[in-house]
């Protein structure tokens, strides 16, 4: 066992020792004048816990304000295996883990229809566009629990605004209902919502989008915000994978094709991988707080914002890049401007903010290998062919593996049952487990009763397992290994993927640095406790050490 895996097991054991799965919902306290006027939930897509330690001296704005004047939980981590965006946002929003809220992957294989299904697919609703084009119909139909925002809407008549560049992020933070749930259709470069949330485009959102076209950023240049000496890493490292039209070094010009004079698809790809979308969302958030008068009534309203650019930048350039350090320096200013505006609109000390992340990220494998550490990339097609050949020994010729989707292996309809009947499953498992980069392979039926297992990897896989949706076999990668052909990614039980920050700031929060093991599932119960409501089925608990 290598040092990375030992660190993984040690960390997971510490986190798991603090929790009992499926804890009863926390009792609600009565609503009072002490409740905040606005509850703000901020999620940074792909923010490792160590970023706060590494980058905080760069910050002077909102992130600095939250770290220095708020509650900083330094030992927060997801205890489950599949650390991806949709699962992470659903966990933060509901206070529960994937086995309970039902969202374990961004996409999964729908056995009944033999197709890949996104976590927000919903053919029963219609898309509503804030531009000229309509995208896919999307909602939280697969989310099995209510979110904090939903509970606030039901119990406190709160108005709910949820925004992100990613549909799955905005939708999971809002849940099944909301007043202005808005995301960018990234294939059409158009802001949109769906009839799950409103009968038509929300006028306040339409007004902002019309007055603030993305195309206004055409021709802008992303340059380093900090002095050159402040950057910890070189500006060009092995394995970086910038979008078309960019090199691996600063500056990065947003102009699409080099011979273009107007925005094209390459411009939008570049824009998404810059600090400018987060700044856009920050301005949109402040504008909607003002135009919809959030936090200015007799109840607590909810604003939920997910900043996606760090994820897209991180995938392309990796966590050891100057681009990642710089995008956080810009995000610090974006959050600072938002908090300043909330001070003006809602009142300083009248709102509460909770910030966490949906997952972390692993270092680029080629960079790990250069440092003599373990890391690599899985070839999904090669693994599929390997398992097919092994299954054919028992079942005869044919394609017996329907799909490998991240950590989940799906067999063709009826094939897994035939492998069980033939006594051949363990042979298939052994073949897969022997492959480079594979730490463990679990059978789905074994995970249904393993959520309290002492083995942290087994328990992590069980907490991510959703019966009927998850794969027949579950792969647990070794630290540094990933299902990604270039750049880097996340989605494993490694500390780099699981460990994220939790920052609390504002009304009802006792500033300080807190070392207790916690998870992002604690965010919703904590906000619920501050607002005097109950999360009905939460694994998390209120972080009472940081509550006044």
C-alpha positions in Angstrom: 0.0 0.0 0.0 1.5 3.3 -1.1 1.6 6.5 1.0 -1.2 8.1 -0.9 -3.6 5.3 -0.1 -2.5 5.2 3.6 -3.2 9.0 3.8 -6.6 8.4 2.2 -7.5 5.7 4.7 -6.3 7.7 7.7 -8.2 10.8 6.7 -11.4 8.9 5.9 -11.2 7.1 9.3 -11.0 10.5 11.1 -13.9 11.9 9.2 -16.1 8.8 9.5 -15.5 8.5 13.2 -17.5 11.8 13.7 -20.7 10.6 12.0 -23.6 8.3 12.2 -25.3 7.8 8.9 -28.9 8.7 8.5 -29.0 10.8 11.7 -32.4 12.0 12.6 -33.4 15.5 11.4 -32.4 18.3 13.8 -35.2 19.9 15.8 -36.2 23.3 14.6 -36.0 26.3 16.8 -38.7 28.9 16.7 -38.3 31.7 14.2 -37.2 34.9 15.8 -35.7 38.4 15.2 -32.3 36.7 15.4 -32.8 34.9 12.1 -30.9 36.4 9.2 -32.8 38.3 6.6 -31.0 36.5 3.8 -29.3 33.1 3.8 -26.6 32.9 1.1 -25.2 29.6 0.0 -22.0 29.9 -2.1 -20.5 26.8 -3.7 -17.1 27.0 -5.5 -16.9 24.2 -8.1 -13.6 22.4 -7.5 -12.1 24.0 -4.5 -9.6 21.9 -2.6 -9.2 22.5 1.2 -5.5 23.3 0.8 -6.3 26.2 -1.5 -7.2 28.3 1.5 -3.9 27.6 3.1 -2.0 28.1 -0.2 -3.7 31.2 -1.5 -5.2 33.1 1.4 -2.3 35.6 1.6 -3.3 36.6 -2.0 -6.8 37.6 -0.9 -8.0 41.0 0.1 -11.8 40.8 -0.8 -14.6 38.4 0.0 -12.7 35.2 0.6 -10.3 37.2 2.9 -13.3 38.6 4.7 -14.8 35.2 5.3 -11.6 33.6 6.4 -10.5 36.4 8.7 -13.9 37.4 10.1 -15.9 34.2 9.8 -15.7 30.6 10.9 -13.2 28.5 9.0 -13.6 24.7 9.3 -10.2 23.3 8.3 -11.1 19.6 8.4 -14.1 19.2 6.1 -14.4 16.4 3.6 -17.0 14.4 1.7 -17.0 10.8 3.1 -18.2 9.2 -0.1 -16.6 7.9 -3.3 -18.0 9.7 -6.3 -16.9 13.3 -5.7 -18.5 15.0 -8.7 -20.5 18.2 -9.3 -24.1 17.1 -9.2 -23.6 14.8 -6.2 -21.7 17.5 -4.3 -24.2 20.2 -4.9 -27.1 17.9 -3.9 -25.2 16.9 -0.7 -24.6 20.6 0.3 -28.2 21.5 -0.5 -30.0 18.6 1.2 -27.6 17.8 4.1 -27.7 14.2 3.0 -25.3 11.8 1.1 -25.9 10.3 -2.3 -27.3 7.0 -1.1 -30.2 9.0 0.4 -30.7 12.0 -1.9 -30.3 9.8 -5.1 -27.7 11.9 -7.0 -24.5 10.0 -7.3 -23.0 11.0 -10.7 -23.4 13.8 -13.2 -24.6 11.2 -15.7 -25.5 7.5 -15.4 -26.6 4.6 -17.5 -30.4 4.3 -17.6 -30.9 0.5 -17.8 -34.6 0.7 -18.6 -34.1 2.9 -21.7 -30.5 1.8 -22.4 -29.2 5.4 -22.6 -27.0 7.8 -20.7 -29.1 10.2 -18.6 -27.9 13.4 -17.0 -28.7 14.2 -13.4 -31.0 17.0 -14.5 -32.8 15.5 -17.5 -36.6 15.9 -17.4 -38.7 15.4 -20.5 -41.8 16.5 -18.6 -40.8 20.1 -18.5 -40.0 22.7 -21.2 -36.9 24.9 -21.5 -37.2 28.6 -21.2 -34.6 30.7 -22.8 -33.4 34.3 -22.1 -32.0 34.5 -25.6 -33.2 33.3 -29.0 -32.5 29.6 -28.5 -33.9 27.0 -26.1 -31.8 24.2 -24.8 -32.6 20.9 -23.0 -35.6 20.5 -20.6 -34.1 20.2 -17.1 -35.1 20.1 -13.4 -34.4 18.3 -10.1 -36.8 15.4 -10.8 -34.2 12.8 -9.8 -33.4 14.5 -6.5 -35.1 12.4 -3.8 -35.0 14.9 -1.0 -36.0 18.6 -0.5 -33.2 21.1 -0.3 -32.6 23.8 2.3 -34.1 26.3 -0.2 -37.2 24.2 -0.7 -37.6 23.8 3.1 -37.3 27.6 3.5 -39.8 28.2 0.8 -42.3 25.7 2.4 -41.8 26.7 6.1 -40.9 30.4 5.8 -42.4 31.5 2.5 -38.9 32.4 1.3 -38.1 33.6 -2.1 -35.4 31.5 -3.8 -32.8 32.6 -6.3 -30.2 30.0 -7.6 -27.6 30.8 -10.2 -24.7 29.1 -11.9 -23.0 28.6 -15.2 -23.9 24.9 -14.9 -27.4 23.6 -15.0 -26.8 20.8 -12.5 -25.3 23.3 -10.0 -28.1 25.8 -10.0 -30.8 23.1 -10.1 -29.4 21.0 -7.3 -29.0 24.1 -5.0 -32.6 25.2 -5.6 -34.2 21.8 -5.7 -37.6 21.2 -7.2 -39.0 24.8 -6.9 -37.6 28.3 -7.0 -38.3 31.9 -8.1 -35.3 32.5 -10.3 -33.3 29.4 -11.1 -31.0 30.2 -13.9 -28.1 28.6 -15.7 -26.1 28.9 -18.9 -26.9 26.4 -21.7 -23.2 25.9 -22.5 -23.9 24.3 -25.9 -26.0 27.3 -27.0 -24.3 30.0 -25.0 -27.7 31.2 -23.7 -29.0 31.7 -20.2 -32.1 29.7 -19.4 -34.5 28.1 -16.9 -37.4 25.7 -17.3 -41.1 25.4 -16.6 -40.2 23.4 -13.5 -39.5 26.8 -11.9 -41.6 29.4 -13.7 -44.2 29.7 -16.4 -42.0 32.0 -18.4 -38.7 33.9 -18.3 -38.3 35.8 -15.0 -38.5 39.6 -15.9 -35.7 40.6 -13.5 -33.4 37.9 -14.9 -34.3 38.9 -18.5 -33.6 42.5 -17.8 -30.1 41.7 -16.4 -29.2 39.3 -19.3 -30.4 41.8 -21.9 -28.4 44.6 -20.4 -25.3 42.5 -19.8 -24.5 40.3 -22.9 -21.6 37.8 -22.5 -20.3 39.1 -25.8 -19.2 42.3 -24.1 -16.2 40.4 -22.9 -15.1 39.6 -26.4 -11.5 40.7 -26.9 -10.7 41.0 -23.2 -7.5 39.6 -22.0 -7.0 37.5 -18.9 -3.8 38.6 -17.4 -2.2 37.7 -14.0 -3.7 39.9 -11.2 -0.9 39.3 -8.8 2.8 40.3 -9.0 4.9 37.5 -10.7 6.7 36.7 -7.5 3.4 35.7 -5.8 2.8 32.7 -8.0 3.9 29.3 -6.5 4.2 27.4 -9.7 5.7 27.7 -13.2 3.4 29.1 -15.9 3.8 26.1 -18.2 3.7 22.6 -16.7 3.4 19.1 -18.3 -0.2 17.9 -19.0 -1.9 21.2 -19.2 -4.8 21.3 -21.7 -5.9 24.8 -22.5 -8.9 25.5 -24.8 -8.5 26.1 -28.5 -6.9 29.4 -29.3 -4.9 29.6 -26.0 -1.4 28.5 -25.1 -0.4 27.1 -21.7 1.0 30.5 -20.6 -0.4 34.0 -19.8 -1.8 36.2 -21.2 -5.0 34.6 -22.4 -7.0 36.6 -25.0 -10.7 35.9 -25.4 -11.1 36.2 -29.2 -12.1 32.8 -30.4 -10.4 31.9 -33.7 -7.3 34.0 -34.3 -8.8 35.2 -37.6 -12.2 35.9 -36.2 -13.7 39.4 -35.6 -16.9 38.4 -33.8 -17.6 35.9 -31.0 -17.7 32.2 -32.0 -17.8 28.9 -30.1 -14.1 29.1 -29.3 -14.7 32.5 -27.6 -17.4 31.0 -25.4 -15.1 28.1 -24.5 -12.4 30.5 -23.6 -14.8 32.8 -21.6 -16.0 29.8 -19.5 -12.3 29.1 -18.6 -11.6 32.6 -17.4 -12.5 34.6 -14.3 -15.1 36.6 -16.2 -18.1 34.2 -15.8 -17.8 34.3 -12.0 -17.7 38.1 -12.1 -20.8 38.0 -14.3 -22.6 35.7 -11.8 -21.5 38.0 -8.9 -23.1 41.0 -10.6 -26.2 39.1 -11.6 -26.6 37.9 -7.9 -26.4 41.5 -6.6 -28.7 42.8 -9.3 -31.4 40.2 -8.5 -31.1 40.8 -4.7 -31.9 44.4 -5.5 -34.6 44.0 -8.2 -36.3 41.1 -6.3 -35.8 42.8 -2.9 -34.4 39.7 -1.4 -33.8 40.0 2.3 -35.9 43.0 2.7 -39.2 41.4 3.8 -40.5 39.8 7.0 -38.9 36.4 6.4 -35.5 34.9 5.4 -34.9 34.7 1.6 -32.4 32.4 0.0 -29.7 33.2 -2.5 -27.6 30.3 -3.8 -24.7 30.8 -6.2 -22.3 28.3 -7.7 -19.1 29.6 -9.3 -18.1 27.2 -12.0 -15.0 28.7 -13.6 -12.5 27.3 -11.0 -13.6 23.8 -12.1 -13.2 24.4 -15.8 -9.8 26.2 -15.2 -8.7 23.4 -12.9 -9.6 20.7 -15.4 -7.6 22.4 -18.1 -4.6 23.6 -16.2 -4.5 21.6 -13.0 -4.4 22.6 -9.3 -0.6 23.4 -9.5 -1.0 26.0 -12.2 -0.8 29.8 -12.1 -4.2 29.9 -13.7 -5.8 28.3 -10.7 -4.1 30.5 -8.2 -5.1 33.5 -10.3 -8.8 32.5 -10.8 -9.1 32.4 -7.0 -7.5 35.8 -6.7 -10.2 37.1 -9.0 -13.0 35.1 -7.2 -11.9 36.8 -4.0 -12.7 40.2 -5.6 -16.0 38.9 -7.0 -17.2 37.6 -3.7 -16.0 40.8 -2.0 -18.0 43.0 -4.4 -21.1 40.8 -3.7 -20.7 41.0 0.1 -20.2 44.8 -0.1 -23.5 45.1 -2.1 -25.3 42.8 0.4 -24.1 45.2 3.2 -25.8 48.0 1.3 -29.0 46.2 0.2 -29.7 43.8 3.2 -27.6 45.4 5.9 -24.2 44.6 7.4 -24.7 41.8 9.9 -28.2 41.0 8.7 -27.4 38.1 6.4 -25.4 34.8 6.7 -23.2 33.2 4.2 -22.1 29.6 4.0 -19.3 28.7 1.4 -18.1 25.2 0.5 -17.2 23.2 -2.6 -18.7 20.3 -4.4 -15.4 18.4 -4.7 -11.6 18.9 -4.9 -9.3 17.7 -7.7 -6.3 15.5 -8.2 -3.0 16.7 -9.6 -2.3 16.1 -13.3 -1.0 12.5 -13.5 2.1 13.5 -15.6 3.1 16.0 -13.0 2.7 13.3 -10.3 4.9 10.9 -12.2 7.6 13.6 -12.7 7.7 13.8 -8.9 8.0 10.1 -8.4 4.4 9.7 -7.2 1.8 7.3 -8.4 -0.7 8.6 -11.0 -2.2 7.5 -14.3 -5.2 7.5 -16.6 -7.8 4.7 -17.1 -8.6 3.8 -20.7 -12.4 3.2 -20.5 -12.6 1.5 -23.9 -9.7 -0.9 -23.0 -11.4 -1.7 -19.6 -14.7 -2.4 -21.4 -13.0 -4.7 -23.8 -11.2 -6.5 -21.0 -14.4 -7.1 -19.0 -16.2 -8.2 -22.1 -13.6 -10.9 -22.9 -13.7 -12.1 -19.3 -17.5 -12.3 -19.3 -17.4 -14.1 -22.6 -15.7 -17.0 -20.9 -18.9 -17.7 -19.0 -21.6 -16.2 -21.3 -20.2 -16.8 -24.8 -19.6 -14.3 -27.6 -21.2 -10.9 -27.6 -21.1 -7.5 -25.9 -21.9 -8.0 -22.2 -20.7 -4.7 -20.8 -23.2 -1.9 -21.6 -21.2 1.1 -20.3 -18.4 2.1 -17.9 -19.5 5.5 -16.5 -16.9 6.9 -14.2 -16.6 4.5 -11.3 -19.7 2.5 -12.3 -19.7 -0.6 -14.5 -23.0 -1.5 -16.1 -23.6 -4.8 -17.7 -26.0 -5.4 -20.6 -29.6 -6.3 -19.6 -29.6 -9.7 -18.0 -25.8 -10.2 -18.3 -25.0 -9.6 -14.6 -27.7 -12.0 -13.4 -26.3 -14.6 -15.7 -22.8 -14.1 -14.4 -24.1 -14.6 -10.9 -25.9 -17.7 -11.9 -22.8 -19.0 -13.6 -20.6 -18.2 -10.5 -18.5 -16.0 -12.7 -18.8 -12.6 -11.0 -15.8 -13.0 -8.7 -13.6 -13.9 -11.7 -14.7 -10.7 -13.4 -14.1 -8.7 -10.2 -10.7 -10.2 -9.8 -9.7 -9.3 -13.4 -10.8 -5.7 -12.9 -9.2 -5.4 -9.5 -5.8 -6.6 -10.9 -5.6 -3.6 -13.3 -3.1 -0.8 -12.7 -4.7 2.1 -10.7 -7.6 0.0 -9.2 -7.6 0.0 -5.4 -10.9 -2.0 -4.9 -13.8 -3.3 -6.9 -17.2 -3.8 -5.1 -20.3 -5.6 -6.2 -23.4 -3.4 -6.0 -25.4 -5.8 -4.0 -22.7 -5.8 -1.2 -22.9 -2.0 -0.9 -26.6 -1.9 0.0 -25.7 -3.0 3.6 -22.3 -1.4 4.0 -23.0 2.2 4.9 -21.7 1.8 8.4 -18.7 -0.5 7.5 -15.5 0.0 9.3 -13.5 -0.1 6.1 -13.5 3.5 4.9 -13.3 2.7 1.2 -16.2 0.2 1.4 -18.2 2.8 3.3 -17.3 5.5 0.9 -18.5 3.4 -2.0 -21.7 2.5 -0.1 -22.5 6.1 0.6 -22.3 6.8 -3.1 -24.4 3.8 -4.1 -28.0 4.3 -5.2 -29.9 1.1 -5.8 -31.3 1.0 -9.3 -29.2 3.8 -10.6 -25.6 2.8 -9.7 -23.5 0.3 -11.6 -23.4 -3.5 -11.1 -19.7 -3.1 -10.1 -18.1 -0.1 -8.5 -14.4 0.8 -9.2 -12.4 2.6 -6.4 -9.4 4.2 -8.1 -6.0 4.5 -6.4 -5.0 8.0 -5.5 -3.7 9.9 -8.6 -5.6 7.7 -11.1 -8.5 9.1 -13.0 -11.0 8.6 -15.8 -9.7 11.5 -17.9 -7.8 11.5 -21.2 -6.2 15.0 -20.6 -5.8 17.7 -18.0 -7.1 16.4 -14.7 -10.3 15.5 -13.0 -11.9 14.3 -9.7 -14.5 11.7 -8.7 -12.5 9.4 -6.4 -12.1 8.9 -2.6 -8.7 10.4 -2.6 -8.0 13.2 0.0 -7.4 15.6 -2.9 -10.9 15.0 -4.2 -12.7 14.7 -0.8 -11.3 17.5 1.2 -12.9 20.9 0.8 -13.3 24.1 2.9 -16.3 25.2 4.8 -16.5 28.9 5.6 -19.4 30.6 7.6 -19.8 34.3 7.9 -22.3 36.9 9.1 -25.4 36.8 11.3 -25.3 34.2 14.0 -21.8 33.1 13.3 -19.0 33.0 15.9 -15.7 33.7 14.1 -12.7 31.4 14.6 -10.8 28.5 13.2 -12.4 25.1 13.9 -10.5 21.8 13.7 -13.3 19.3 14.2 -14.0 16.8 11.4 -17.1 17.9 9.5 -18.6 17.4 6.0 -20.4 19.6 3.5 -23.6 17.8 4.5 -23.4 20.0 7.6 -24.0 23.2 5.6 -27.8 22.9 5.1 -28.5 21.8 8.7 -26.4 24.7 10.0 -28.3 27.3 7.9 -31.6 25.6 8.9 -30.7 25.9 12.6 -30.0 29.6 12.1 -33.3 30.1 10.3 -35.4 28.0 12.8 -36.4 25.2 10.4 -35.8 21.5 10.2 -34.0 19.5 7.4 -36.3 16.4 7.3 -33.8 13.7 6.5 -30.2 14.9 7.0 -27.0 13.0 7.5 -25.3 16.2 8.5 -25.7 18.2 11.7 -25.6 21.9 12.6 -22.1 23.2 13.3 -23.1 24.5 16.7 -19.5 25.3 17.7 -19.6 28.2 15.3 -23.1 29.4 16.2 -23.6 32.3 18.6 
